[in-house]
Amino acid sequence: MSYSGLARRVRDSGLPFRWRVSALRSYVQLYQPLGFEATLSFLEYRAGSFKRDEAALLSALEVVEASRAARHAEVQAYAKRRREAKARGQRTPRPGEVNPHAQAEWY
């Protein structure tokens, strides 16, 4: 299922609450910037206990959607910079240029 389809399920108050929580977990399974469990823990820290509270569930969805939108904008900006650099003849990225596709070493 797509991100928008899962987000729609999380927001759908006609569904049983546990299905909505499951839809949020599926969303995080697709987009897990910190890893699955760490992202869920972060969402619970930021939004509250989304497993029991509807307001916290919707807030957690907003947090993860904002993070995904920021990531998408970062990737698009990088792609634009690379296209411009390639048009100038610079075929490989410079050593200091941050590549959003590279795995960050946070440990």
N, C-alpha and C positions, 0 to 999 in steps of 0.2 A: 504494500500500500504506500501511497505517496505521503510526503510531509503534510500537504494541505488536507488530505483525507484523514490522516491521524489527528491533526489539529481540530478538524471539524468534529470528530468523534469525542475529543476531550471536551469541547464546548457544548456538545449536545446534551441538554438537561433531561431529555426523554430517555436516554440510555441509563441502565443501572450504573450506580457510582463506581463499582469495581471494574466495569468495562471501560469506563472513562480513565480510571487510573492505569489500567492495562494499556490503553491507547497512548498515554503519556510515556509509559515505559517503553513501548514500541517505538515511539518517536525518538527517545533517547538511545535506543538500540541502533537506530539509523545514524543519528548524529550524536556522537559521544566525544566531545572535545577533551575531556579529562579521563576517559575510560567510562565504562557503564556505571559501575558502583560509585565511583568518585563523583560523576556528574549527578547521579541521583542524590547523593549526600549533600552536594553543593546546593542543589535545588531545594532540598529540605531545609538547609540552613538559611537560604535566602527567602523562601516563600512560606515556610512553616510546614506542618505535617499535612502534606497533600494527599496522604493515604486516607485521611479522615475528614478533611475540611475542603469544601468546594471552592471557597475563595482562595485558599492556598494552592489548590490544583490549578486554577486559572492563572494565578500569579506565577506559578512554576512554568506553565506553558509560555507565558509572556517572556519570562527570562530566557528560556531556551530558544524561543523564536528570535528574540533580539540578538542573541549570541550567533545564531545561524545567519541572520541577515548581515551582521558585522563581518563575519567570516566570508560570506559571499561577496560583499563589497571589497574586501581586502584581496580576494582572488581576482576579481575583475580589474582592480587597479594594477595588480601585478601583471596581468595579461596585457593590459594597455601599455605599460612601461616596456615590456619585452617586445611587443610589436614595433614600438617606436625605435627601440634599440636595434632590432634586426633590420629595420628600414635604413638605419645609419650604417649598417654593416657589422655591428657588434653581435656576433652569433652566439656567444656564450655569456652568461651572467658574470658580473664582476664578483670577486671574492667576498666583498662586504655586503652585497645585495641580499636582502632577506627573501627567501623563497617560501611562500605560504604552503607549498605542497610538501616541503621537507618535514620530516618528523623532528619535533623539538625535543632536545635533551633536557628535561627538567629535573632529572634525578642527580 
